[in-house]
Amino acid sequence: MKEIIITANAIQTVKDEFEYLKENVSIDFALKFRDEFSKKVENILPFYLSYPECRFLITKNNIYRNVIWDNYLIIFKILEKEILVLGIFHTKKNPKKIKTFRRVKR
């Protein structure tokens, strides 16, 4: 069974979005966002292969996948023994920025 690892980059992207939502929407909405992120990540296992390949990070072996969550994508990478959650991405941002997720390490 694979293990899910949330990278430092993923934690930072969630914190950044949390702060933005807290300041511009409401603290309740930001807390709901954070809790929902945790639930979405927990649901990746055991059916991680059922999620679509990330169309912005195409590879021959389809190791980059995403969870579609409202206006966000949760990007993850499938490795031999683990699944790395690389970060979240708001779909209204420039999709070229997703390519930086390739450089995210454990």
N, C-alpha and C positions, 0 to 999 in steps of 0.2 A: 504494500500500500504506500502510495506517495504521501509526502508531507507537504503542507502549504507553508511557505515562508513569505512573510510580508517584508519587502525590502525597505531600507531607509528612505529611498526615493518615494515609495508608495506612501509611507507614513507622512512624509513632508508634503506630498501633493494633497493628501486628505486634510492635513492641518491647514494648509493654505486656503483650501476651499472652505473649510469650516470657519476660519477667521473672516473670510469674505462674506459668507452667508450670515454670520453673527452680526457683522457691522452693517450689512446692506439689506438684510431681510428680517431675521429675528433669531434670538438665541434658541427658541424652541425648534425652529426649522433647522438650525445648524445641528442641534443635538439629534434630531430625527435623521438628518443626513448621515451623521457619524454612525449611528446605530444601524441604519440600513446598509451602509457600506460593510459593516461587520457581518451582517446576515448574508449579503451577497457573496462575500468571500468564503464563508463557511459552506455555502451551497455549491461551490465549484467541485468539491469532491462528492461522490466518486465518479461523476459524469463529466469530467473535464474535457473529454474528447467530443462531447456533444455541442460544445460552444463553437461558434464560427471562427475561422481563421481571421486574424486581424488584417483587413484589406490594405492597411498602410504599412504593414511589416511582413510582406510575403516572403516565405522561404520554401525550399523544396520539400522539407519534412513537416511543414505546418506547426512549428513549435510555438509561434506567437498566436494567442487566441484572445478573444475579448468577451466580456460579459456586457451586454447592452442593458443599461440601467437609466431610464428616463433620458436626460440629455447628456449622459456620461457613458464613457467606455471604461471598464476596468480591464486593463491590459495585463495578461499573465503569460509566462513562458514555461513550457513543459520541458523538464529535464529528465534524466534517467530515474533519479530517486526522489525528486521533489518538483514542486510547482512554485515558481517565483511570481509573486504579485508585484508587478513593476510600477504601477501607479494608476491614477485615474486621469481621464482626459475629458474636458467638456467639449461636446461635439460642435459648438459654435466657434471654437478656436481654430487657428490655422493647423490643418492636419499634418503639415510638414514637421511640426514640433513633436509628433509621436515618434518620429525616427530617432529621437534622442533616447528613447526607451531601450534601444538596442544596446546601449553602452551601460545600462544599469547592471550592477553586480550585486551579488548576495550581500 
